[in-house]
Amino acid sequence: MTTQTRVCIIGGGVVGCSVAYHLTKLGWSDVLLLERSELTSGSTWHAAGGFHTLNGDTNMAALQGYTIRLYEELEELTGMSCGLHHVGGVTLADTPERLDMLKAERAKHRFMGLETEIIGPDDIKALSPITNTENVLGALYDPLDGHLDPSGTTHAYAKAARMGGADIRTHTKVLETNPQPDGSWEIVTDQGTIHAEHVVNAAGLWAREVAAMAGYYLPLHPMEHQYLVTEETPEIYERESEHPHIVDPAGESYLRQEGRGLCIGFYEKTCRPWAVDGTPWEFGHELLPDDFDKIEDSIAFAYRRFPVLERAGIKSVIHGPFTFAPDGNPLVGPVPGLRNYWSACGVMAGFSQGGGVGLSLAQWMIHGEAERDVMAMDVARFGRIITPAYTLPKVIENYQTRFSVVYPNEELPAARPFRTTAMYDVFDQMGAVWGQQYGLEVPNYFAAPGEARYETPSFRRSNAFEATAREVAAVRGAVGINEVQNFGKYNVRGAGARAWLDRLMAGRIPPPGRLSLSPMLSPSGKIIGDFTITCLKDDHFQLTGSYGAQDYHKRWFQQNLDDGVVLDNVSDRRTGFQIAGPKARAVLQAVTREDVSDLAFLQVRQLTIGHSTAIVQRVSYTGDLGYEIYVDAMEQRALWDVLWAAGQPQGMKPFGMRAMMSLRLDKFFGSWMREYSPDYTPAETGLDRFIAWKKNMDFIGRAAVEAERSAPPERLLAAFEVDAHDADVVAYEPIWIDGAVQGFCTSGGYSHHAQKSVALGFVPRDQAVDGRAVQIEILGQMRDATLITTPLFDADNTRMRG
């Protein structure tokens, strides 16, 4: 057996074989895949084999579209059949809320080039006469949906990989994975030891166990999943064409043709986790015992939706485990804290996503980054805070809500509260309605006495509207206070700290006592972070960024760390508050003996506040006069007492994230993973104004942004005032110009200060002119909008900078 390889892939399911194929396709032929049993052992062989493009994340939907289109290419390349059945798919909507969701998805598909459409009950009946459309309002039709042969498809990937030079070894069980000092790996198997430069964990049902060999916990859990295949059914075999897929979210089911009968599967609420204490190594091509009790209600509903099922006998029952991550998306990419160790796990929808996962991971490994933003499936998105006891209830919740309406403002309750600050009880008593970010409880808004302590999930303006308006008014009219816990914070020290930051960040590195704003770029010039850089001393800095991107950013920092630099993530050890509004200076002056009247915009000082020595920096995401005040986490409550007491004479009120998102729209401020993400570049988003073009440093991504500076990109981020009614822009709504889709929204909402609906989005550069009339499609309705270039608050920055 091969004892030396560039890449060793562990796992021979559809995902592992896809990774092997794509690595060879992109030029790495020295690839070895190890499978403990036969190819497809695990979840692949008993999968229902359906594929679809529908996904709430547009990049995941695009990767699913790539996967589906890839199958014909595989067949042509290998001469093997994938058993493709492009029959189209229909997702039913039986409530106005679900129809809103499908309309929002259809709108996203317009600029993605996916030819889906909203159809009515008569159209549904024409496509699927066996469907009872009583109480059905409409559906989303996707011509790309279909199904395939799981085994044939996996073997086609494997053959294509072999044709590219990959070596695939079955009946080879991995026993150990041992890191080497140079970043390579020693893989011990029952057939011998292999030395590999890179390891890819594509072990599916055994991914947790394989990750544990490397000392890492992957937040995954298998769930039991059951589907039924019927006997021959005349309503099916007498059709002139194959029956389309039908997804009935109300019944938690999916249905398709299987031969001359039907296949129907369920995502039942009474679901059951499997192998809680670990997947048995001897498990392979077995199935689980039939369990009709847990799907009894689902079957009863299916009989009403598809009456033909009552007359069709059951031919076989397939009951097997699939592996899920807490949010249902895959876990892909370089594992934080491990060199050259890659994850390709948790791909529950393997035949919809496997090709896109393989492509993205291969690009990442070979080129250092994927061509599109893959944050939705990045293994770093959960962080090391996640435990098995957290993963299990979140996976169960995800399974139970797989066919539920996904609302943009919904906060799922499982495994919460998990992580809280010292302010949790105080804010809770003040009426906080909680959200969560990266496992942390964060106030979304504060309900007044008598108001519900729950935000109703909706695609339209929710019951948080009035509370958010009150909080915005408090900030703009007096002073508001908000935690800064949900910022990622890093200490950077050492003799090489300044030079390292100069190379890592595209912006200016400030002198002591100052701060600057800077994008952080990938080698291709894409935005992978937007940071506040605070210089406390010449060799001591604080970086502030997204709290939810901690593992993502720290992984990048460590991959590029220089000698003479000490990096420390202090996100949960340094916390405090921001105060913002016209009375913010008066509050700050009241709590310190030092004169703060000359603390200018983008300056930082250490001030004694109460008993604490605090880092105080003059900056605010609200776009108002404001300060961020940081102390040791153990001192947060004491700092609160001092600030709150001083704030009461000034009319201080707490405000949450709903108000924050409204306030930032007044100034057209972008947001991480909305306007600023690895999909976009500084020149597209306007962040190029923060690039230090004159600095004498070849910072990461410089060549790419210099080239873009010479040849400006075709699209540009712009702001719009929208003639909205009861629903505002969320994200990815298409922007129509002269009767055609020429752009899309990145985010939006309601400016309570200006009392206007606002959207941010990309349009062609030559269309980004003040006053340009466009239309934005919101929930299937065309809304007039006007491009605006003057901020809705403090247009000349006198309040923010004064």
N, C-alpha and C positions, 0 to 999 in steps of 0.2 A: 504494500500500500504506500501511496505517496506520503512522505514524511516532512515535506517542506512545501508551503503554499503561500500565496499572497493573501488569499481570503479563504476562510473556512466558514461555511454556512451550516448551522446546526438546525436541521429540520427539513423534511422532504414533502411538505404539503404544498398547496398551490402558491403560498407566499414565498417560501424558500426557493422553489423552482423559478418563480418570477424574478426574484432577486438575482439568482444565478444567470438567468437569461439576459437580464438588462445589464449586468456587469460585463458580460462578454460582448453584448451589442455595443457598449460604449468603449470597448477596447481593452478590458482586463480579462485575459484568457486564463490566467493562472488562478483558477477558482475551483475549490473543492467543496462539495456538498455531502454532508453525512446524515444518514437517516437510520434510526435505531431499528426500524422494521422495514416495511415496504413503502414506496412512495404512496402518498395519500393516507397513510395511517394517521389516526387521530380524528380531527373534525372534518377533513376534506372529503373523505370517501362517502360519508352519509349526509353531506350537505344537500339541500333541495336544489341548488344550482341556479337559482334565480339571479338576475342582474337588473340594475336600474340606475338611473342618474340622479334621482331625487335625493337631495341632502341639504340641510339648512345652511351649511358652510359652502360658499360658492367655489372655493378652491377644491374642496373635497368632491363637489359635484363635477367639476371639470376633470379631476383625476378619474372619477368613475366613468365619465364619457370617454376618456382616453382608453381605459381598460376595455370597455365594450367594443370600441373600434379596433382594438389591437387583435381581437380573436381571428378575424378574417386574415390578417397579416400572418398570424401564427400558422394558420392552416395552409396558406400558400407557401410559407417558408419550409414547413416540415412535411407537408403532404399528409398530415394526420388530421382527423376530424375532431373538432371541439364539440360537435353535436349542437350547433347553434340553432336556436329558434327565436328569430326576431319577430315576436308576435305583437308587440306593443303592450302598454300597460295603462290601467285606469285606476286612479286613487279616488275613492268616493268621499264625498263630504255630505254629512247629514245634519250639520249645524251651521249657522252663519259664521261662527268663529273658525270652523275648519275650512269653510269656503274662503274666508279672508286669508287664511294661511296659504291655501293653494293659489289664490290670486297673487299673493306676494311672491311665491315661488315662481309662478309663471312670469312675473315681471322681471325677476332676476335672470331667468333663462333667455330673455330677449337679447341682452347684451353679451351673453355667453355663447350665443349661436346655437342654443338647443331649441329644437322645434316642438315645444310642447304647446298645448292649448287647453283652455277651459271649455268643457262641454256640458250640456244639459242632460236631464233624465232621458229624453227621447234618443239622444245620441248614445247614451250608455246602453239603452235597450237594444239599439241597432248593433252595437259591438258585442254585447253579451246578453242575449235573450234570457239566459238562466238567472240573471240578477233581478231580484225584487227591488225596484227603485222607489218603493213607498218611503216617504220621508227623506229621500235623497234629493239634495238641492242642486248638485252638480258634481263635477269631477275634473281632475287633471289628467289629460291624455298625453302619454309619452311614447312616440313610435319606436324609440330605442330599446325599451324594456323587453326582456325575454328570459330564456333559460338555456342551459347548456348541460353537457355531460361533465360532471366534476372530474372523474378519473381521466377521461380523454383529454380534457383541457390541461390538467396537471402534467400528464405525460408529454403533451405537445410542448409545454414550457421546458420540460426536462430535455426533450430531444433538441430543441432550439439552443439550449444552453450547451449541450454536448457538441453541437455543430460549431459553436463558437469557441470550443476548447475546454469547457468545464468538465471536471471529473466528478461523477456522482456515485457514491458508495452507499449501498443499503446494508442492513443488518450490521451496522456499526454504531454501538452505543457509546455516547460520550459519558465519561466518568468524572473528569475534572477539567476545569479551565484555570490555568495558572498564569498570572501576569508576569512578564519578564521586565528587567530594569530598562530595556530599550523601548518599551511600549508594545512589544510583540506578545504573543500568547503561546503557551504550551497546552495543547489539547490532548488529554489522556483518554484513550478509548479502549474498549475491550479487544481491539485489533492492533493496538500499538499507539505510539505517541506521535503527534503531528505538531510541527512548529509553524505558526501562521502570523503574518504581519497584522491581519485584521480578523476579528471574529464577528459573525452576525448571528444573533439569537433569533431564529425563526421557528422556535420549537413548539408553537401553538399551545396545545393543552399542557405541555411540560415547560412552558416558558418560565414560569415562576421557579421551578426546580433548577433549570439551567442557569437562570440569573443568580440564584442563591450560590451556585458554585463559584461565582465571581464576587460574592459578598454584597450583592445588590438586590433590593426588593423591587419587583415590578408590580405595580398596582393592577392586577388582573384577577379575574375569578371565572371559573367555568359555571355555566348555567345549563340545566336540562332544557332541551327543546324538542318538541314533538310535532310531527306532521303525519297525515294520513294519505294513503293512496287508495282510490276507489276501484271497484270493478268497472268493466266496460259500461259506458253510459250512452244511450242512443242520441241524446241531445248534444253529445260531444262528437261521437264518431260519424254521425250523419251530416255534420257541418261541411261546407265546401272549403273552409279555411280553418287554420288552427285557432283555438280560443285564446283571447288575450289574457294577460295577467290582470287580476283584480285584487286590489288592496282595499280592505274594508276596515278602516281604523276603528269604527264604532264596535265592530265585532272582534277586534284584535287579531285579524286573520289576513292571510294572503292565499290566493287561489290561482292555480294555473292548470293547463291541460297536461296530463301525463299519459302518453300513449293514446288509448281509446277511452281513458277515464279522466279523473281529476286528482289533483294533489292540493291539499289544503293544510296550512300550518298556522300555529297560534302563538301569540305572545300574551299569555294569560296573566291576569293579576295574581292568581294563586300559584305563582311560579316557585321553583325550588332550585337553590344553588346545589352544585355537585362538587364532590372532592374538596370539602372545606379545608381539610388538613393536608392537602397535597394530592396531585394526580398520581395514581399507581403507575409505576413504570411498565407493568405487564399489560396495561390496558392498550388496545390497539384497534382491531377491527370488530370489537364487540359493540352491542347496543345495550341500552338500559331497558329494564323491564317496562312493559306497557303501563301507562298510568292515565286512565281515562277520568279518574276522579278530579284531577286538577284542571282538566279542560272541559268538564261537563257543561258549565255555563256557556263557554265559548262555542261548543258544538251546537247547543240549543239555539244560540243567536245565529250561527251559520245556517242552520236549517231554515230559519225565517228569511235570511238574506238570499240563500241559494236553495230553494225548495227541492231541486233535483237531488240534493245530497241525501234526502230522506229515502229516496228510492234506490240509491246506489249503494251496493254492499261495499264493505271495507275489504280491500285486497291485502293491504299490508300497513303496518305501523312502524314508522321510523322515529326512534326516541334516542337521542344522543346528546352529548355535551358540546357546547361552543364556549369560547373564552371571550369575555368582555372586559373592557376598561370601565372606570367609573362613569365616563360620559359617552360610552359606546363607540368612540373613535379609536383608531389604531394607536399603538405606541411605537413610533418610528424615529430613528436618528441616533446620533452618538450619545451614549449613556453618560450622564454627568458624573465626573469623578473617576471614570475609567478611560484609559487611553486606548484608542483603536478598538473599542467594543461597541457594537452597533445593535440596535433593537429593530426587529420587524415582527412585532407581536400584537396580539389583541385585534387582529383583522377579522372581526366577526363576519363582515360581508365580503368574504374573500374573493368571490367571483364578480363582485361589483368594484372592489377596490384593489385587488391583488396586483393588477398591472400597474396602476398608478403608484402603489407603494413601492414596487420593485424599481420603477423608473426613478422616483424621487430619491430613494436610498442610494441607488447606483450613482446618480448625479452628485449627491452629497459626498459620497465616498471618493469619487474620482476628481470632482471639480471643487470640492470644499463647500458647496451650497447647492440646493435644488433650484431649478429655474423659476419656480413659483413659491409663494408663501405656503409653508406646510405646518404652520403653528398649530392648526387644529389637531394634528396628529403627532406633534413633537413629543417625544418621550419625556422632555424636560418640563412639560406644562403643569405637572402635579407637584413636583418638588419632593424632597426627602422627608417632608413632614407627614406624608401619607403612610398609614399603617394598614395591616390586614383588617383590623377591626373597623377602619373607616371604609376600606374598599368594598367589603361585603355588602353593607346596606346600600351604598351608592350604586353598585352593580345591579342589585335587586331592583332598586328604583328605576334605573335606566331600562332594564328589561320590561318592567311594568308600564313604562311610559313611552315605549318605542313607537307606538302608533298614536300617541296622544298629540294634541295640538301643541306646538312649540311657540310660546309667546315671547316677544322680545323683552318683556319686563318680568318674566316669571322667575321666582326664586324657589328652587326645589328644596324640600325640607329634610331629606334623609341625612343622618349623621351630623346634625346641627342642633345646637351650637357646638363647634369643635374647638376653634381657637379664638380666644377673646383677649381684649386688652383690659387694663385696670379700670377703664371707663365703662365697661359693659353694663354694670348694674346702674350706674348713674344715668347713662343714656336711656336704658330700658325704662327707668322710672320717669324719664322725661317724655316717654311716648315713642321711642325709636321704633321704626319699622325696618327690620333688618334685611340686608342682603349679605352676600358673601363673596370674597375674592381670595382665591388661593388658600381656601380653608379658613380665612379670617372673617369674623362677623364685622360688618361695616354698616353704619346707619344709612339707609337710602333716603329717608325723610323722617320727620317727627310729627306724629298725629296729635291733634289737639284733643283735650278731654271730650269724650263723647264720640270721637271719630274712630272708625275701625282701625285695628292694629294690623291690618293685612291689606296689601295692594292687590286689587283684582287683576289677574292676568288678562291682557287685552292687546289687540293690534291698534286700538284706538286710545284716545286719552283716558287715563285711568282715574281712579279715585284719589291718586296722589297729586292730581293737578292743582287743587286749591292749596294744599299744604306746601307744595313746591313754590307756588307763587308767594306765599307768606315768607318763606325763607329767603327767596331772592330779594324781596322788598326789604327785609332786615339787613341784608348785606349792602344793597345799593343805597339804602337810606340811613343806616347807622353803622352797625358792626356785627359780623357773624363770626362764629367759632366752629372749627371743624378739625377732627383728628388728622395727623399726618402719618399715622401708623401705616396706612396702605400706600406708602411710597417704598420702593426698594432703596436701601441706603448702604453704601459701601465706604469703608475707610481705605484710603490708598496712602501708604507711607513709604519712605525710603529715599536714598540718594538718587535712585533712578526713576522716582515716581513721575516727575514732570516730563521727562523725555518719553516715558512709556505712554502717558496720557496723550502726549503730542502725536505719537504714532497711532494710537488706538482711536482717537477722536478726530473728526474732521474740523472741528471748531477751534477757537482760540482757547488756550489754557491760561486762566486769569492769574494775576499777581496776588500776593497775600492780601486778604481783606476784601477780595472781589469774587464775583461768581460770573459764569457765562453759561450760555445755552448752546448745546452742540449735538448734531446728529452723530451716531456711530454707524459706520458703513461696512458692508461686506466687500470682498474683493471686487465684485462686479458693480459696486456703487449703489446697492440697494440699502434701504434704511433698516437696520437691525436694532436700533435703539435711539431714543432722544433723551438726553441727560442734562441735568443742571450740574455744573462742575463748580464746586466751592473750594477756594484755596484758603485754608486755615493758617498754614505756614508754608514756607517755600517747598518743604518736603512732606507736606501733610494735606490731603485733599478729602473732601466728601463728594461722592457721586450720588445723585438722586435720580431714580427712574421708576419704571413700572414695578409695583409690588408683585404682580402676577407673573413677571418674567424673570424672577430671581435666578432660578436654575438655568434658564436659557442664557441670561447674560453672564452669570458666573462661569458657565461652561466656556463661553467665548473669551472671557477674561483669562481664564486658566490656560486655554489653548494658546494664547498669545503672550503669556506672562514673561517679563524680562527679569534677569538677575538684578538684585538691588531694589526690588519692589515687593512690598508686603501688602496683600489684599485681604480684607476682612469684611464679610457680609454682616452688617450690624442692623439689618432691617427690623429685627424684633428686639434689639437691645437699645436702640436709639429711637425715641418717639417724641410725641408732643402735639402741638396744635398749630394751625394757621388761624390768624385773625385777619379779617378783610372788611373793607368798607371805609367811609369817610371818617369814622370815629376810631379807626384802628390805631392811629398814632397816639391819640389821647389815652387809650387803654394801655399801650406799651409804656408810655411815659409814666403812667401811674404805678407801674409795678417795678420800676428800676430807678436807682438814684442817678444814673448816668443820663446825659442829655442825648436824646435820640432824634432831635429835630433835624440833625444833619446826616442821619443814616439814609444815604441816597439809594435809589433804585439800583439793584444788582450789587449792593455792598453787603458784607457780613461782619458781625462783631460777636464777641463773647461777652454776654451781659449777666450780671447777677440778678436773678428774678426769684423772689422768695428766698429759699435756701439753696437754690440750684444755680450752677454755672451753665448757662444756656447758650447754644449756638443760635443766633438770630440773623436771618437773612431776609433782605427786602426784595421779595418777589411773591407773586400770587397768581395761581392759575385762574382765579376769578376775573382777572383783568382790571382789578380795582387796586386802590392803595391797600397794601397788605404785607404781612410778615409771616414767615415760617419760623417756628420756635422749637428747637430740639433739645431734649434732655435725656438722661438715662431713663430707661423704661420704669425703673423702680421709683422714679420721682414724678411720674406723670400725674398722679392724683394730687400731689401737693401743688404742682404747676397749675392744674385745673382750678383748684380752690383760689389761688391768687388771681388768675386771669378772670375767672367768673365773677369774683367779688368786685374787681376793678371795672368789669364790663357792664355791670347792672346800671350804674348811673348813665351810661352811654347808650342803653337800649340793646345790649348784646343778646343775640339769640343763637342757638345751635343751628347748623344747616348740614344737610346730608348730600349724598352723591347725585340725587336727582337735581337738586338746586345747582350743584357744581357743574353738571353737564349743560344746564340751561345758561348759566353765567358765562361759560366759556364760548358759547355760540355768539354772544353779544360782540365778542372780539374776533370771531372766526378762528379761534384757537383749535388746532388739530388735536387728535387724541391717539394714543398708542393703540395699535391694532384696528384703528378705524382709518384715519388719514395717514398715519405713519406705520408702515409695516414693510416686510421684505418684498412686497409686491411693487413698491413704489420707490422713486428716486428723489433726491433733494430738489432737483430742478423741476420735477413734476408737482411737488407739494409746496414749494416755496421755502423749504428748509435750507436751500442753497444760500440764503441770506446770512446764515449762521456759519458758513464755511470760511475758514481762515485761508483764503487763497494765497496770501502773501507769506504765510509761514514757511520757513525753510525746513520742511519735514515731508517725507514721502509717506503720508498717512495712509492707512489701509483704505482702498477704494479710490485713491486720488486720480489714477490714470483714467478710470471710468468716468468720474464726475468732470474731469477736465475735458474729456472728449464730448460729454453732454453739454458742457458750457459752450463749446465751439459749435455744436449742432444741437440746438435746443430740442427737447422731446416734443412729440406731436400733441400731447395732452397736458392740461394744466388744471390744478385744483382751484375751484372757485366757490363763492358763496351765493346763495339764492334766497330771496324772499318768496315764500310760497303761499298761494291763495288756497290754503288748506281749510278743511271744515272741522272734522272731529278726529282726524288721524294725521299724524305728522310723518315725515320721512324717518325711517329707521336705518336702513343701509341697503345698498344695491338696487334701489329703484331706478329704472331706466330714465334717462333724460332725453326727451324728444326735441329735435331741432329741425324745423322745416319738414315735418312729417316723417322723420326717420330717427331711429335710436342712434344717437351720436355720443352718448356719455352715460355715466351712472353715478349714483350718490354713494358717498362713503359713510355719512352719518347725518343726523338732523334732529330736530325737536322743536320745542316751543320756547321762544325768548320771552319769559315773563316780564322782563324789564321793558322791552320794546313792544310787547304784546303782538308779536308776529311769529309766524312759523318760518323756520330757517332750515336750510339744507346746505351741506357741503358736498361737492362732487367734482368729478373730472369731466371736462369737455375739450373738444379740439382747441388748440392754442389760439387759432385765428377767430374762434367764436367767444373767447373769454374777454368780452368787452362790457363795460358798465352799461346797464340798461338792456342787455340782450334778452329778448323774450324767448322763453322755452316752455316746455311742458314736462311735468314730472308725473309718472304713473304711480299712484298710491292706491293699493288694494283694488286695482282694476279700473280706477277712475283717473282721467287726465286732469291734472291740476295746473293752472297757469302759474308760472314762476318768472321772476326777473333776476338777472344776475346783478349783484351789488358788490361794490368795492369799498364802500365807506362803512367802517364798523358801526354797530347800532348803539354802542356806548363808548364814551371817552375817545372819540375819534382822533383827537390830537394828543392823547396819552397824558394829558395834564394831571389827571387824578392818579393814574398808575405810577407815573414817574415823578410827580411833584412832591 
